[in-house]
Amino acid sequence: EDIEPEPIETGKDCVTAKAECGGGVCVAHVNNDCDAPVTCDLAIMASCKSGTTTGEARTKSRATFRAKTEDKMSAEGDCADGEVILSVADSMSCM
């Protein structure tokens, strides 16, 4: 299934990002239009199902982007023994 990337708040005016999630992984496409490098934290949440129980797995990743560059970063929710039902980008903050 094709998932349309969704804009995600970065907390910084000169940084824009769009996240696309599927199968427990979220990829954020980041455009750093700032005059300096920025470091971003991406937090994701994956809903998990194992047998008759459901739960969630949360994870974070961090990446640094050079000034005036576009790149991407990803984070993966680990459902251990279960399967991923849904994965969403929870939040992103860049500084």
C-alpha positions as CSV (number, residue, x, y, z in Angstrom):
1,E,0.0,0.0,0.0
2,D,1.3,3.5,-0.8
3,I,1.2,5.9,2.0
4,E,1.2,9.6,1.4
5,P,3.9,11.3,3.4
6,E,2.4,13.5,6.1
7,P,3.8,16.9,7.2
8,I,5.2,16.7,10.7
9,E,6.0,19.5,13.1
10,T,9.7,20.0,13.7
11,G,9.7,22.8,16.3
12,K,12.0,24.9,14.1
13,D,10.8,27.3,11.4
14,C,13.6,26.7,8.9
15,V,13.2,22.9,9.1
16,T,10.3,21.1,7.3
17,A,9.7,17.4,7.4
18,K,7.2,14.8,6.0
19,A,6.9,11.3,7.6
20,E,5.7,8.1,6.0
21,C,5.1,5.0,8.1
22,G,4.3,1.4,7.3
23,G,5.2,-2.0,8.7
24,G,6.6,-0.6,11.9
25,V,9.0,1.8,10.3
26,C,8.7,5.6,9.9
27,V,10.9,7.5,7.5
28,A,11.1,11.3,7.8
29,H,12.2,13.3,4.8
30,V,13.8,16.4,6.3
31,N,14.6,19.7,4.6
32,N,17.0,21.8,6.6
33,D,16.8,25.3,5.2
34,C,18.6,26.7,8.3
35,D,22.1,28.4,8.1
36,A,23.4,25.9,10.6
37,P,23.3,22.1,11.1
38,V,20.3,20.8,13.1
39,T,19.8,17.6,15.1
40,C,16.4,16.1,15.1
41,D,14.7,13.5,17.3
42,L,12.0,11.3,15.6
43,A,9.7,9.4,17.9
44,I,7.4,6.8,16.6
45,M,4.7,4.5,18.0
46,A,3.8,1.1,16.7
47,S,0.7,-0.8,17.7
48,C,1.4,-4.5,18.1
49,K,-0.7,-7.6,18.2
50,S,0.4,-10.9,19.5
51,G,-2.2,-13.7,19.7
52,T,-5.1,-12.1,21.6
53,T,-3.2,-9.2,23.2
54,T,-2.3,-5.8,21.8
55,G,0.3,-3.4,23.0
56,E,2.5,-0.6,21.7
57,A,6.2,-0.2,21.0
58,R,7.7,3.3,21.2
59,T,11.1,4.2,19.8
60,K,13.2,7.2,19.0
61,S,16.0,8.0,16.7
62,R,18.3,11.0,16.3
63,A,20.1,12.4,13.2
64,T,22.0,15.5,12.3
65,F,21.4,17.4,9.1
66,R,23.9,19.8,7.5
67,A,22.8,23.4,6.7
68,K,20.8,23.8,3.5
69,T,20.4,20.1,2.9
70,E,17.7,17.5,2.4
71,D,18.0,14.0,3.7
72,K,16.0,11.4,5.6
73,M,16.0,9.5,8.8
74,S,14.0,6.6,10.1
75,A,12.9,4.9,13.3
76,E,11.6,1.4,13.7
77,G,9.1,0.1,16.3
78,D,10.0,-3.4,17.5
79,C,6.9,-5.5,18.3
80,A,9.1,-8.4,19.6
81,D,7.0,-11.5,18.9
82,G,3.9,-9.8,17.7
83,E,3.0,-8.2,14.4
84,V,2.7,-4.5,13.7
85,I,-0.8,-3.4,13.1
86,L,-0.1,0.3,12.7
87,S,2.9,2.6,12.9
88,V,2.7,6.4,13.3
89,A,5.2,9.2,13.7
90,D,4.5,10.5,17.2
91,S,6.6,13.6,17.3
92,M,9.7,15.3,15.9
93,S,11.9,17.9,17.4
94,C,14.8,19.6,15.9
95,M,17.4,22.0,17.5
